[in-house]
Structures are given as C-alpha cells and as structure tokens.
C-alpha cells in the first residue's frame, strides 16, 4: 500500500468504520495522512478506531448513529462540513443482512437493509453534492453476492445489487463532481478487525483455500487496496465501474464431480425445506400465542376439566407406574389436577426441569410444594430432588402450542420435548384445546410425534 501517494490534506468519510473492512480502510486512510470521519452504530468500536489513529498522530473523528435515519444523515453532513473544507472521499461501506424469505425476513427487516445499504449511500451523496472537492471519489462497497447467491440472503443481496446499480447511475449524474465506483468483495475474513478480536486466528481447511483460484481466503487489506486505487489519481479515467475482489471465485465454474465438487440435490432440497419449515413454524407460533391470549378464562376452566378427565380415563395412564407430566404455564391447559391425581394414586410423579442447550431432566416429586419458579418463569422442581431415567417413564403428558390429529407437534421452539421423546419409550399423550388441533404443521427432521392427542372434545382423543 506504500505505492499510493500520501493523502495529507484530504478528508474522508467512511460508514461502517468501526469494524471489518471499514475499520481497515479508516486505519489505512489515516496512515496515509487523510483526516478520517467514521460513522457506525458501534460506539465502543468506533471510539477504539479513533483512539488508535490519534495515538499514531493521525486525525480522526467518530459519529455514532444509525444511518437508516434521515436525521442522522443530516447530522453527519452538518458535523463533517462545519467550518471545514469539503470532502474528498466518501466510502459507503455500512450494510448488514437480516436474512431472507426462508427465515421470515419481514417487511420492516427487508426495508431496513435497503435503507442501510442503498438509501443511506444515495442520501449521503445528495447531502454532500456541493461539498465534494475537485477530484473527489466515491467508493461504494457492494458484494460478489450481487452476481451470485446463496439461499435465504434476499435482504443483503438486494441491497448489494442496489448499490451496484446506484453506482453507475451516480457516476453519470455526478460527472465533473466526483467519480463513483464500487468494489464487490468475495469471502473476506474480517475476524480480528473488530474491537476485542485482536489475536484472532482463523482456521481454514484446504478446501476453504483451494476453492479460490488464488488459493487463499481474502483479508480486509485486499479490499482496502482496491478502494485506495479507486480514490487515487491512477484511476482518474475510471468511473461507474464495479471491481470484483474475490480471489477468482465468481470465475470458478462448478460442475458435479469436477475437481472434488459434489452436489446432492436431495440433501440440498431437504436443507432448503427444513429452513422453510423453521420460518413457517415461527409464523405459526406467533399466531397461536396471540389466539391463546384471547381465550376466555372461564371457558378455559371448563375445557381444562374435560381434558383432565379424558387423560385420567386412558388405559395407558391407569396402568402406568411412573408418570411424567409438565407443569402448565401461560396459555397451556391446566395440569394441576392431573399432577394431584398421580400423587393420590400412589404413582411415581416426575416433572420436567429445563436446563441449557435444550436439555431436560425428569425430577421426582412427592408434593406439589416442591415446585418453585425456574427457567422462563415456569414452575420447576426445587434443587436436590432425585431424577428418573427417561426409559423408566411409562406415561408422559406433553405440551404444545398445537398438534395435528396424527400427533405432529408444534412446540415452543426450544427442542426440549423432541429430545425427551426421542429417548423415552413412554406412551406420549399431547394435550391442547380443540382450536389448536390443526390440519398441518411444518416439520423438521428432529420433530417427534405424540401417540395420542387429547383436547376438550372427546372424539378427538
């Protein structure tokens, strides 16, 4: 990078400058003598970059703000231009992803990314339109993802495609005012370029490196080099262009069974379908929780009584010696009557205790007084009580937000009961209100079914 002429007397504005490519750009521009203005929502990271620059004798300023907000953009312009002479370099780097269609990226999420990655760069160019110094350069950071995609990246990919198109549009509109180009990074390892990540050591296998024709993964300095070139007099005849810096990845043709590449369409389809199922389950959970909150409490009491009677009347329950039953919470059917009957009948009662990472254990109770508020505010057994191996349980009462008639279950999303049912041979009985016995529930490979579903209407038992 020492090939580039020093930037002494030049002024640069870099969005997303607190970490990653933006941080590397800010540090290098300052090293070459530019006065650097950094904008980011990460206050700690932004202030750390300024401290590094000033400690080395450089000139840097930090503005903390969310550039998806117009007021923040106007304040940036006001601060940068106050009593100072114009702007030489605008680096529109800030962007992020909020997923895509398979992960239920919402209207607001999608438009937030567009405001961050497209609208904000446009508005900054507009605000500084009369402040660019002669020979000014604007560099927008796009991505090789505007040329090729992975699934569920629509928010980010659309923003990067938008900034690439905005680049050539601005280059025409700003002729004689500033040159406008973009850089499209490929896989750039930014670990170590965020506050607190000093000493980061990436672990790559031979495939990570070898899939790139240059046989290595990119680093922020690779992108900084391209940005510096586009800001230098050496690129004075270049505007409206996009430079792809990806180690050749977008030029690597991929065929099944060529150079060690393989593709299993069934596995690919399965992974996509499961991702879609997760998104659909998330939407369904939200809708059912809302319906639960709207239920009439007095009507629920009647339903709870009916559900309790049907569970206690089941032959599998009557024959069971050890019974596992959840302790109801929130909008779940009331289980206190079932718990009390288990104790009255002299059966061994065990209830769940939820721990971290979706792990649950079955804890023996001799009295309901042994319950206390635990994880998520759910009543759980007090510490120190004995546990029961799952294989010793004969009958289990299982909660859910919804079931299908054949026992497919929509849980809360933690995976506790799926892991439990996978490990027990107990007869599993799901309980819920009739309106939450629905036609279809999206499934993933780990989802477990219950053997019976009981609701307040007996013919669905």
Secondary structure by P-SEA (a helix, b strand, c coil): cccccccccbbbbbccccccaaaaaaaaaaaaccbbbbbcccaaaaaaaaaaaaaacccccccccccccaaaaaaaaaaaacccccccbbbcccccccccccccccaaaaaaaaaaccaaaaaaaaaaccccccbbbbbbbbccccccccccaaaaaaaaaaaaaaaaaaaaaacccbbbbbbbbcccccccccccccbbbbbbcaaaaaaccccccccaaaaaaaaaaaacccccccccbbbbccccccccccccccccccccaaaaaaaaaaaaaaaaaaaaaaaaaaaaaaccaaaaaaaaaaaaaaaaaccccccccbbbbbcccccccccaaaaaaaaaaccbbbbbbbbcccbbbbbbbcccccccccccccccccccbbbbccccccbbbbbcccccccccccccccaaaaaaaaccccbbbbbbcccccccbbbbcccbbbbccccccccccc
